[in-house]
Amino acid sequence: MHRATIYRHFPSRDQLIQAVLSRALREGVEVVARAAELDPSDEAVYLLAADTARFGAQYAFLLGTAELVAAGPDPIGLSALMAAWQSSGLLRGYVSPEWLAAAFIALAQALLTPGVIARGQQPHEVLADTFLRGAGCR
């Protein structure tokens, strides 16, 4: 796509980034909502991890931008999902849901670094396994 085409729709870089961020946040809310519709289980965590891995790969360029930072620590509602999973007994209850959400996001972000997982491993499986080993009750 040519730059002139983009600037016909978005007069400035800031407006373009804001539009992409808004779309990413809507999609992030949808990712959390899909996981919340499932019964609390390891499979729900794996689904969340798979969706998060795809989401992260698509929107990695937004990490660290002032616009994303301004959206707050949990703009997609992941803490509420973590609280529900704690209430169900899927996740340990001795840490806050906000901490669990931050930990999940940090693990997901780490997967975006080239070479951090072994060849042949699936990023979403590494994310779910690591998260469940640390936060799960089983």
N, C-alpha and C positions, 0 to 999 in steps of 0.2 A: 504494500500500500504506500502510496506517495504521501509525503509530509503535508502537501497542500490539501489533500483530501481530508486528513485528520483535522487540520486547522479550520476547515469549513464547518466542522461540527463542534470543535472545541477551540475557542479563540485564544486560549493560553495553555501553557504546559500545566499550570496549577489546576485549571478546570478539567483537563484531561485526567490528571492523577486523581482528583477528587471523584470523578465519575467512575474510574476503575476501582478506587477504594470502596465506593458505595456498592458497586456490583459485587466485589469480593466479600464485603461484610454480609450482604444479603445471602450469598452462596454459603458463607460460613454458618450463618444461622440455620440454613437448610440442612447442612451437614449435621449439626447438633440435633436438630429436630428429627431427622431420620433415625439417629441412634436412640433418641428418647422414646420413639414409638415402639422400640423392641423391649422385650422383657430383659431386665438386668441380667446379663450373663457374659461369660468370656466372649461369646460370639458377637455380642453387641459392641464390646471393646474392639474386637478385630474389625468389625464394620466401620466403626468410628476411625480406627487407625488407617484403614484402606482409603476411606473418603478424605481423611486429613492428608495422607501422603499425596493423593492426586491434587487436592486443593493447594497444598504447599508448593508442589512443583509448578503449578500454574501461576501462583501469585508470589513467589519467592522474592521478586524484585521490589515488593512493597516493604519488606522487612527493614526496619530501621528508619523508615521515612518519618518525617515530622507529622505527616497526616495520619499515619497509623498510630503513632505514639499518642496523638491527640484524641484518638478514638477511645482511649482508656485501656485498662488492664484486661478486660474481658468483654469486648464488644459483641461477641457472638453468643453469649450466654452459656458458656461451657461450665461455669461454676455451678449453675443450677442442675445440670446433668450430673455432675460429680456428687452433689448433695443427694440427689435421688438415688444414685448408685450406692452411696454410703448408707442411706436409710434402708435399702434393700439387703444390705449385708455383702454386696459385691466388693465394695472397697472399704478399707479400714476407716474408722471414724475418729482417730486421734489427731488428725491434721485437718485443717480447714478445707472446705471445697475449693476455695480460691487458690490455696497452695497446690492442690491436686491439679486444678486446671492449668496453673502456671507450669507445673512439672510436666504435664502432658504436652503442652505447647513447646516447652524447651526441648524435650526429647524429639518432637516432630521437627523442630528447626535444626537440630543436630543432624538429622537424616539428610538434610539438603547439602551438607558438606561432602564434596567428592571424596571417596575413599574411606569413609567412616564405617561402612559395613563391608563384610567379606563378600567376595564375588559369589554370586549364586543365591545370596540371601535376598529376601523380599523386604523392602523398607517397612511396609505396614506390619509385617510379622515381627520384625525386630522391635518396632514401636510398641505393639500390643504386648508382646512377651515381656519386654523390659518394664513397661508400666504395670502390668499385672503382678509381676514378681515383687515389685517394690510397694505397690499400693493395694494389691488384692488381698483378700482374706483367706484364700485357699493355699 
